[in-house]
Amino acid sequence: MSLENANEVPQASASSEQNKRPKKSSLGLVIGLAVLLGLAAFTAWRTERIETEMAQLSRQMVEAEKKSDAALLQAARAEASAQQAATERDQAVQQKDQAEQARAQSQQAAQAAAQQAEEAQAQAAKAQQEAQQYRQQREAELARLQQALSQIAETRRTAMGLIMTLDSNSIRFDFDKADLKPQYREVLSRVAGVLITLKGYRIDVDGYADDVGTEEYNLKLSQRRAKAVRDYLVQAGLDPGIVSTNGYGKADPRVAGESAQARAANRRVEIAIVDSTLGSAAALAADH
């Protein structure tokens, strides 16, 4: 080979090398672009995926917060219900204690009432027994008193005591007179001697007249007769505070008729011995 040919061969190789370089550069550029596009697409997809996941996570967080708030609200309601239940339980316990205390107090009150009732019954029975004994004593005393007074003048029993009648058989009042004759003072002295020992009695001296004269005149006349007997009894020693007088005029005649004997019998004085522990003189007035 000549030197000239030898020099042409390398030049041809160099030219071939130069022709190949642009092809390699374009291919690399394409590959690089492809890689960049792939990376860009992957990055965009990854970004979108991340954003989707973030949005989903955000929604989950919102739901979780809602659930948490609901749970907290439910817990608060449960706590309030528990507190209310505890309060109601405490109130129920307190009411139960109060009911037990009230029941205990009621039982104590019932026992005290029963005891008081028993005591009251015992006291009532005792009082009744004492009253019965007292009545028996008063009855016996009145019986003795009636027996003693009956020896002086007619004496009868009444619901409230005794009534002693001083008429013409024991003390005689003259017509239209209220003076006590001396012979009758002994009768009143004996009466005073019996009555002076009495205790718990009241003595009413009641005067009467016959049917001759006006009602008004006879009323005054009967009052004077009652006063004459009362004054003598007081002078004989009776307590003036227990002796009173009444005049009934010609009312309630003892003997009917207009004869001298009937009119003499109606000119009388009655002495009522009233048990002041048993009643008033009103009941005796009906017996006169």
C-alpha positions in Angstrom: 0.0 0.0 0.0 1.2 3.4 -0.8 1.6 6.1 1.9 -1.1 8.0 0.3 -3.5 5.2 0.6 -2.4 4.6 4.1 -3.4 8.1 5.0 -6.8 7.8 3.4 -7.8 4.9 5.5 -7.7 6.6 8.9 -9.5 9.6 7.5 -12.3 7.4 6.3 -12.6 5.8 9.7 -12.6 9.2 11.3 -15.4 10.3 9.0 -17.4 7.1 9.9 -16.9 7.8 13.6 -18.2 11.3 13.1 -21.2 10.0 11.3 -22.0 7.6 14.2 -21.8 10.2 17.1 -24.9 12.3 16.1 -27.0 9.1 16.1 -25.8 8.1 19.6 -26.5 11.6 20.9 -30.0 11.6 19.5 -30.8 8.2 21.0 -29.5 9.3 24.4 -31.5 12.4 24.2 -34.6 10.4 23.4 -34.0 8.0 26.2 -33.3 10.9 28.6 -36.5 12.6 27.5 -38.4 9.3 27.9 -36.9 8.9 31.3 -37.8 12.4 32.2 -41.3 12.0 30.9 -41.7 8.8 32.8 -40.4 10.4 35.9 -42.7 13.3 35.4 -45.7 11.0 34.8 -44.7 8.9 37.8 -44.3 12.0 39.9 -47.7 13.3 38.8 -49.3 10.0 39.5 -47.5 9.7 42.8 -48.5 13.3 43.7 -52.1 12.6 42.7 -52.0 9.4 44.7 -50.6 11.2 47.7 -53.2 13.9 47.4 -56.0 11.3 47.2 -54.6 9.5 50.2 -54.2 12.8 52.0 -57.8 13.8 51.2 -59.0 10.3 52.3 -56.9 10.6 55.4 -58.4 14.1 56.0 -61.9 12.7 55.6 -61.0 9.9 58.0 -59.6 12.4 60.5 -62.8 14.5 60.2 -64.9 11.3 60.7 -62.6 10.3 63.6 -63.0 13.8 65.1 -66.8 13.5 64.7 -66.8 10.1 66.2 -64.5 11.4 69.0 -66.9 14.3 69.6 -69.9 12.0 69.6 -68.1 9.6 71.9 -67.1 12.5 74.2 -70.8 13.8 74.1 -72.0 10.3 74.9 -69.5 10.0 77.7 -70.6 13.3 79.1 -74.2 12.3 78.9 -73.3 9.0 80.5 -71.4 10.8 83.2 -74.4 13.1 83.8 -76.7 10.1 83.9 -74.4 8.5 86.3 -74.3 11.6 88.5 -78.1 11.9 88.3 -78.4 8.2 89.1 -76.0 8.6 92.1 -78.0 11.7 93.2 -81.3 9.7 92.9 -79.7 6.8 94.8 -78.5 9.2 97.5 -82.0 10.7 97.7 -83.6 7.3 97.8 -81.2 6.3 100.6 -82.1 9.5 102.4 -85.8 9.0 101.9 -85.4 5.4 103.1 -83.6 6.6 106.2 -86.3 9.3 106.8 -89.0 6.7 106.3 -87.3 4.4 108.8 -87.0 7.3 111.2 -90.6 8.2 110.7 -91.7 4.6 111.2 -89.6 4.4 114.3 -91.1 7.7 115.6 -94.5 6.5 114.6 -94.0 3.3 116.5 -92.7 5.2 119.5 -95.7 7.6 119.3 -98.0 4.6 119.0 -96.4 3.0 122.0 -96.6 6.3 124.0 -100.2 6.7 122.9 -101.0 3.2 124.0 -99.3 3.7 127.3 -101.1 7.0 127.8 -104.4 5.4 126.8 -103.7 2.6 129.4 -102.8 5.2 132.0 -105.9 7.3 131.1 -108.1 4.2 131.3 -106.5 3.3 134.7 -107.1 6.9 135.8 -110.6 6.9 134.5 -111.3 3.6 136.3 -109.8 5.0 139.4 -111.7 8.2 139.1 -114.9 6.3 138.5 -114.2 4.1 141.5 -113.5 7.2 143.6 -116.6 8.9 142.2 -118.7 5.8 143.0 -117.2 5.7 146.5 -117.9 9.4 146.9 -121.5 9.0 145.7 -122.0 6.1 148.1 -120.6 8.2 150.9 -122.9 11.1 150.0 -125.8 8.8 149.7 -125.1 7.4 153.1 -124.7 10.9 154.5 -127.9 12.0 152.9 -129.7 9.0 154.3 -128.5 9.8 157.8 -129.4 13.4 157.2 -132.9 12.5 156.0 -133.4 10.3 159.0 -132.3 13.0 161.4 -134.4 15.7 159.7 -137.5 13.5 159.4 -137.7 13.4 163.2 -138.2 17.1 163.1 -140.4 17.6 160.0 -141.3 15.9 156.8 -138.2 15.4 154.6 -138.0 13.8 151.2 -135.3 12.9 148.8 -134.7 14.6 145.5 -132.2 14.1 142.7 -130.0 16.8 144.1 -130.4 16.3 147.9 -133.3 16.7 150.4 -136.3 19.0 150.8 -137.6 19.6 154.3 -141.2 21.0 154.6 -142.0 23.3 157.5 -145.8 23.5 157.2 -148.6 23.9 159.8 -147.5 20.6 161.4 -144.1 22.0 162.4 -144.2 25.8 161.9 -147.4 27.6 161.5 -147.6 31.1 159.9 -150.6 33.1 160.7 -152.7 34.6 157.9 -150.9 37.5 156.3 -148.0 37.1 158.7 -144.3 36.3 158.3 -143.2 36.4 162.0 -141.8 33.3 163.7 -143.7 32.5 166.9 -141.5 31.7 169.9 -142.8 28.1 170.1 -141.5 27.3 166.7 -138.0 28.6 167.2 -137.0 25.3 169.0 -137.8 23.5 165.7 -135.5 25.7 163.8 -132.8 25.4 166.4 -132.9 21.6 166.0 -132.8 22.0 162.2 -129.8 24.3 162.5 -128.1 21.8 164.8 -128.3 19.1 162.1 -127.4 21.4 159.2 -124.4 23.1 160.8 -122.2 20.1 160.5 -122.8 19.7 156.7 -120.0 20.3 154.2 -120.4 20.5 150.4 -124.0 21.5 150.5 -126.0 24.6 149.7 -129.2 25.5 151.6 -132.1 27.2 149.8 -135.0 28.6 152.0 -138.2 28.8 149.9 -141.3 30.7 151.2 -144.9 30.1 150.1 -148.3 31.7 150.7 -152.0 30.7 150.4 -154.3 31.8 147.6 -155.8 34.7 149.3 -154.7 38.1 147.9 -153.0 39.2 144.8 -150.1 37.3 143.3 -147.7 40.2 143.7 -148.6 40.6 147.4 -148.3 36.9 148.1 -144.9 36.8 146.4 -143.5 39.5 148.7 -145.2 37.8 151.7 -143.5 34.4 150.8 -140.2 36.2 150.5 -140.5 37.6 154.0 -141.3 34.2 155.4 -138.3 32.7 153.8 -136.1 35.5 155.1 -137.4 35.1 158.6 -136.4 31.4 158.6 -133.1 32.1 156.9 -132.1 34.8 159.5 -132.9 32.5 162.4 -130.7 29.7 160.9 -127.8 32.1 160.4 -128.2 33.4 164.0 -128.1 29.7 165.1 -124.7 29.3 163.5 -125.1 28.4 159.8 -122.7 30.0 157.3 -124.6 32.9 155.7 -122.7 32.3 152.5 -124.4 29.0 151.8 -128.0 30.0 152.7 -130.2 31.8 150.2 -133.9 32.6 150.0 -136.6 32.5 147.4 -140.3 33.5 147.4 -142.8 31.6 145.2 -146.1 33.3 146.4 -149.2 31.1 146.0 -147.5 28.9 143.3 -147.3 25.2 143.9 -149.9 24.7 146.7 -149.2 21.8 148.9 -152.8 21.1 149.6 -155.6 21.8 147.1 -158.7 23.6 148.2 -159.9 26.8 149.9 -160.5 25.4 153.3 -158.8 26.9 156.4 -156.7 23.7 156.8 -155.6 23.7 153.2 -154.6 27.4 153.3 -152.8 26.9 156.6 -150.8 24.0 155.1 -149.9 26.1 152.0 -148.5 28.9 154.2 -145.2 27.2 154.6 -141.4 27.3 154.2 -139.3 24.5 152.5 -135.6 24.1 153.2 -133.8 22.5 150.3 -130.5 20.9 151.1 -128.6 20.8 147.8 -125.4 18.8 147.2 -123.3 21.5 145.6 -120.9 18.8 144.2 -123.7 17.2 142.1 -125.6 20.0 140.5 -127.4 23.3 140.7 -130.6 24.5 142.3 -132.4 24.5 139.0 -133.1 20.8 139.2 -134.5 21.3 142.7 -137.0 23.9 141.6 -138.9 21.3 139.6 -139.2 19.2 142.7 -140.6 22.0 144.8 
